[in-house]
């Protein structure tokens, strides 16, 4: 069916803009449907596909005097790609605890996302809520049983992938300070005032270093979130549902030109979904590029693999890269 569809595209483009746009919509839908079927074949090759890998998802939290705000991301780390959609979600909020389970898929691996938290203090289940937020996330609001300033989210030290929700913290910081006194520091912790001066000084220095590290990590998380938002503005094409970042002319400057994440290193494939260039080479490169997107971040610090459809952004690719669609595919590096 490949050749007849190419002829259909050629005739629709010759017929005018309206016919061309209609054909583009039909072809994109058809290609996506075929891609989904081919992806099913890839999944079938994995005997363990139906067995979900256990993942404790990343989360961020903040508070005001009466509520705890949590956002959960369906990924192992906050600044890592994860599942955009999940199913079979189970949420349980009791006076002491928060439990969440869902199933999703990322990079052809089925995953079971599970949280089981014992909270620092009691909450009111009937006044708490949980709902889906942006793609790949869940938002949770827990009503405190009494007005308080919790020193931490959980009764025990939080996992490394549970951090501070910086924007929300800044939003409620003033309200929290004026409504309730500073927390005592948690269960069973001795007062800082009772410590010896030398130990107190060392503890303060360590706290300052810890706070600086935390703020740096939060800045990175904010940068990654902004990058994800910008990339989401680009249309989905040949790499939808994979770890490949689908880039476009609209947000190229903010994502690759001047990256949101300091030190970001990009490998970008220039290709066309419109039947231009070396079709056989692009066909061979596509599965390689999908696999590269999964492993490149672990091989190169802050590395990420992306792709831009020069068949759609023709003028941008010609001006920015000096590439015509007949010269595709190509790979470029940006650091």
C-alpha positions as CSV (number, residue, x, y, z in Angstrom):
1,X,0.0,0.0,0.0
2,X,3.0,2.3,0.3
3,X,3.2,3.3,-3.4
4,X,-0.5,4.0,-3.8
5,X,-0.5,6.2,-0.7
6,X,2.5,8.2,-2.0
7,X,0.6,8.8,-5.2
8,X,-2.5,9.8,-3.2
9,X,-0.3,12.4,-1.3
10,X,1.1,13.7,-4.5
11,X,-2.3,14.2,-6.1
12,X,-3.8,15.8,-3.0
13,X,-0.9,18.3,-2.9
14,X,-1.5,19.2,-6.5
15,X,-5.2,19.6,-5.9
16,X,-4.7,22.5,-3.4
17,X,-4.2,23.2,0.3
18,X,-7.6,21.9,1.5
19,X,-7.2,18.6,-0.2
20,X,-3.6,18.4,1.0
21,X,-4.6,19.0,4.6
22,X,-7.3,16.4,4.5
23,X,-5.0,13.8,3.0
24,X,-2.4,14.6,5.6
25,X,-4.9,13.9,8.4
26,X,-6.0,10.6,6.9
27,X,-2.4,9.4,6.2
28,X,-1.2,10.3,9.7
29,X,-4.1,8.4,11.3
30,X,-3.5,5.4,9.0
31,X,0.3,5.4,9.7
32,X,-0.3,5.6,13.5
33,X,-2.8,2.7,13.3
34,X,-0.2,0.6,11.4
35,X,2.5,1.7,13.8
36,X,0.4,0.5,16.8
37,X,0.0,-2.9,15.2
38,X,3.7,-3.2,14.5
39,X,4.5,-2.2,18.1
40,X,2.2,-5.0,19.2
41,X,4.4,-7.4,17.3
42,X,7.5,-6.0,19.1
43,X,5.8,-6.5,22.4
44,X,4.9,-10.1,21.5
45,X,8.6,-10.9,21.1
46,X,9.1,-10.3,24.8
47,X,7.9,-13.3,26.7
48,X,7.8,-11.3,29.9
49,X,5.8,-8.4,28.5
50,X,2.7,-9.3,30.5
51,X,4.7,-9.3,33.7
52,X,4.8,-5.8,35.1
53,X,8.1,-4.4,36.5
54,X,7.7,-2.8,40.0
55,X,8.3,0.9,40.2
56,X,8.1,3.3,43.1
57,X,7.1,6.5,41.3
58,X,8.7,9.9,42.0
59,X,6.7,12.5,43.9
60,X,6.9,16.1,45.1
61,X,5.1,17.6,48.0
62,X,4.3,20.9,49.7
63,X,1.9,22.1,52.4
64,X,-0.1,25.0,53.9
65,X,-1.5,25.1,57.4
66,X,-4.4,22.8,56.6
67,X,-3.5,20.6,53.6
68,X,-0.7,18.5,52.0
69,X,-0.3,18.8,48.3
70,X,1.4,16.0,46.4
71,X,2.0,15.3,42.7
72,X,3.1,11.8,41.6
73,X,4.9,11.2,38.3
74,X,4.8,7.8,36.6
75,X,8.5,7.4,36.5
76,X,11.3,6.2,38.7
77,X,12.9,9.7,38.9
78,X,11.3,13.1,38.5
79,X,13.5,14.2,35.7
80,X,13.2,10.9,33.8
81,X,10.7,10.0,31.1
82,X,7.8,7.7,32.1
83,X,4.4,6.5,31.2
84,X,2.0,9.1,29.9
85,X,-1.1,7.1,30.6
86,X,-1.9,4.5,33.3
87,X,-4.8,2.1,33.9
88,X,-6.4,0.1,36.7
89,X,-5.7,2.9,39.2
90,X,-6.4,2.2,42.9
91,X,-6.2,5.0,45.4
92,X,-6.7,4.6,49.2
93,X,-6.5,7.4,51.7
94,X,-6.9,6.6,55.4
95,X,-6.3,8.6,58.5
96,X,-2.7,7.4,58.6
97,X,-1.7,6.4,55.2
98,X,-1.8,6.9,51.4
99,X,-1.7,4.0,49.0
100,X,-1.7,4.1,45.2
101,X,-1.3,1.5,42.5
102,X,-1.6,1.8,38.7
103,X,-0.3,0.0,35.6
104,X,1.4,1.7,32.7
105,X,3.8,1.2,29.8
106,X,7.1,3.0,28.9
107,X,9.6,1.9,26.3
108,X,7.6,-1.3,25.6
109,X,8.0,-2.4,29.3
110,X,4.8,-2.8,31.3
111,X,5.2,-1.3,34.8
112,X,3.3,-1.4,38.1
113,X,3.5,1.9,39.9
114,X,3.0,1.5,43.6
115,X,3.2,3.8,46.6
116,X,2.5,2.9,50.2
117,X,3.1,5.8,52.6
118,X,2.6,6.2,56.3
119,X,2.1,9.9,56.7
120,X,3.8,12.1,59.3
121,X,0.5,13.1,60.9
122,X,-3.2,12.1,60.7
123,X,-5.4,13.3,57.8
124,X,-9.1,13.4,57.1
125,X,-9.9,10.9,54.3
126,X,-13.4,12.3,53.6
127,X,-11.9,15.8,53.0
128,X,-9.0,14.6,50.9
129,X,-8.9,14.0,47.1
130,X,-6.9,12.5,44.3
131,X,-7.3,13.1,40.5
132,X,-5.4,12.8,37.3
133,X,-3.3,15.8,36.5
134,X,-1.1,16.5,33.4
135,X,-0.1,13.7,31.2
136,X,1.9,11.1,33.3
137,X,1.0,12.6,36.7
138,X,-1.5,12.4,39.5
139,X,-2.4,15.1,41.9
140,X,-3.3,14.4,45.6
141,X,-4.6,16.8,48.2
142,X,-4.6,15.5,51.8
143,X,-6.6,17.4,54.5
144,X,-4.7,17.6,57.8
145,X,-6.6,16.5,60.9
146,X,-5.5,19.6,62.6
147,X,-3.7,22.8,61.7
148,X,0.0,22.1,61.7
149,X,3.3,22.6,60.0
150,X,4.7,19.1,59.2
151,X,8.5,18.9,59.3
152,X,8.3,16.1,56.6
153,X,5.8,14.2,54.6
154,X,6.3,10.7,56.0
155,X,6.6,9.2,59.4
156,X,10.0,7.9,58.3
157,X,12.7,9.5,56.1
158,X,11.3,9.9,52.6
159,X,12.8,8.0,49.6
160,X,15.3,9.9,47.4
161,X,12.8,10.3,44.6
162,X,10.3,12.2,46.9
163,X,11.2,15.9,46.9
164,X,9.8,19.3,47.5
165,X,7.2,20.8,45.2
166,X,9.0,24.2,45.0
167,X,6.3,26.3,43.3
168,X,3.6,25.2,45.7
169,X,5.9,25.6,48.7
170,X,6.6,29.2,47.7
171,X,2.9,29.9,47.1
172,X,1.9,28.8,50.7
173,X,5.1,29.7,52.6
174,X,3.8,33.0,54.0
175,X,0.5,31.5,55.0
176,X,2.2,28.6,56.7
177,X,4.5,30.8,58.8
178,X,1.7,33.1,59.9
179,X,-0.8,30.4,60.7
180,X,1.3,27.9,62.8
181,X,4.7,27.9,64.6
182,X,7.8,26.2,63.3
183,X,7.7,22.4,63.6
184,X,9.5,20.8,66.5
185,X,11.6,18.7,64.1
186,X,9.8,15.4,64.0
187,X,9.2,12.4,66.3
188,X,11.9,11.7,68.9
189,X,14.4,14.3,67.6
190,X,16.3,16.3,70.3
191,X,16.1,20.0,70.4
192,X,18.9,21.8,68.6
193,X,19.2,24.2,71.5
194,X,20.4,21.4,73.7
195,X,23.2,20.3,71.5
196,X,26.8,21.4,72.1
197,X,27.9,24.5,70.2
198,X,30.4,22.6,68.0
199,X,27.8,20.0,67.0
200,X,25.2,22.7,66.4
201,X,27.6,24.6,64.1
202,X,28.4,21.4,62.2
203,X,24.7,20.6,61.9
204,X,23.9,24.0,60.6
205,X,26.7,23.8,58.0
206,X,25.5,20.4,56.9
207,X,21.9,21.8,56.8
208,X,23.0,24.7,54.6
209,X,24.8,22.3,52.2
210,X,21.8,20.0,52.2
211,X,19.5,22.9,51.4
212,X,21.7,24.1,48.6
213,X,21.8,20.6,47.1
214,X,18.0,20.4,47.5
215,X,17.5,23.8,45.8
216,X,19.8,22.8,42.9
217,X,17.9,19.6,42.5
218,X,14.6,21.4,42.5
219,X,15.9,23.9,39.9
220,X,16.8,20.9,37.7
221,X,13.4,19.4,38.2
222,X,11.7,22.7,37.3
223,X,13.9,22.9,34.1
224,X,13.0,19.4,33.1
225,X,9.3,20.1,33.7
226,X,9.5,23.2,31.5
227,X,11.3,21.2,28.8
228,X,8.6,18.5,28.9
229,X,5.9,21.2,28.6
230,X,7.6,22.8,25.6
231,X,8.1,19.4,23.8
232,X,4.4,18.6,24.4
233,X,3.5,21.6,22.2
234,X,5.1,19.8,19.2
235,X,2.9,17.5,17.0
236,X,3.3,13.8,17.5
237,X,4.6,11.9,14.5
238,X,6.8,8.8,13.9
239,X,8.1,8.5,17.5
240,X,4.9,8.9,19.5
241,X,4.9,6.8,22.6
242,X,8.7,6.3,22.8
243,X,11.5,8.0,24.7
244,X,12.4,10.0,21.6
245,X,11.7,13.7,22.2
246,X,9.6,14.8,19.2
247,X,10.9,18.4,18.5
248,X,9.6,21.1,16.2
249,X,10.4,24.6,14.9
250,X,8.0,26.2,17.3
251,X,9.9,25.4,20.5
252,X,13.4,24.5,19.1
253,X,15.1,27.6,20.4
254,X,13.9,27.1,24.0
255,X,14.5,23.3,24.0
256,X,17.7,22.8,22.0
257,X,19.0,26.2,21.1
258,X,19.1,27.4,24.7
259,X,18.2,24.4,26.8
260,X,16.1,24.7,29.9
261,X,18.3,22.1,31.6
262,X,21.9,23.3,32.0
263,X,24.4,21.0,30.3
264,X,21.7,19.3,28.2
265,X,23.3,17.3,25.4
266,X,21.1,16.4,22.4
267,X,21.4,13.9,19.6
268,X,18.8,14.8,17.0
269,X,17.6,12.8,14.0
270,X,16.4,14.9,11.0
271,X,13.8,12.9,9.1
272,X,10.6,13.2,7.1
273,X,7.3,11.5,7.6
274,X,6.1,12.8,4.3
275,X,7.8,10.3,2.0
276,X,10.8,12.4,1.3
277,X,14.5,11.5,1.4
278,X,16.1,8.1,1.6
279,X,13.1,6.1,2.8
280,X,15.0,2.8,3.3
281,X,17.6,4.5,5.4
282,X,15.0,6.2,7.6
283,X,13.2,2.9,8.0
284,X,16.4,1.2,9.2
285,X,17.3,4.1,11.5
286,X,13.9,4.4,13.3
287,X,14.2,1.3,15.6
288,X,17.8,2.1,16.3
289,X,16.8,5.7,17.3
290,X,14.1,4.4,19.6
291,X,16.5,2.1,21.4
292,X,19.1,4.9,21.6
293,X,16.6,7.2,23.3
294,X,16.3,4.6,26.1
295,X,20.0,4.1,26.7
296,X,21.6,7.5,25.8
297,X,20.7,9.3,29.1
298,X,22.5,6.6,31.1
299,X,25.6,6.8,28.8
300,X,26.0,10.5,28.5
301,X,25.3,12.9,31.5
302,X,22.2,14.9,30.7
303,X,22.0,13.3,27.3
304,X,18.7,13.0,25.4
305,X,17.8,11.8,21.9
306,X,15.3,13.7,19.9
307,X,13.9,13.9,16.3
308,X,12.5,16.7,14.2
309,X,10.2,16.0,11.2
310,X,11.8,18.1,8.4
311,X,9.0,16.9,6.1
312,X,6.7,19.1,8.2
313,X,9.1,21.9,9.2
314,X,10.8,22.1,5.8
315,X,11.6,25.8,5.8
316,X,13.0,25.6,9.3
317,X,15.3,22.7,8.5
318,X,16.5,24.3,5.3
319,X,17.3,27.6,7.0
320,X,18.6,26.2,10.4
321,X,20.4,23.1,9.2
322,X,21.0,23.8,5.5
323,X,19.3,20.5,4.7
324,X,16.7,19.7,2.0
325,X,14.2,16.9,2.5
326,X,16.0,15.0,-0.3
327,X,19.1,14.8,2.0
328,X,17.3,13.0,4.9
329,X,17.9,11.3,7.2
330,X,20.7,13.0,9.1
331,X,21.9,13.1,12.7
332,X,23.1,16.2,14.4
333,X,24.7,16.8,17.9
334,X,24.0,19.8,20.1
335,X,25.9,20.5,23.3
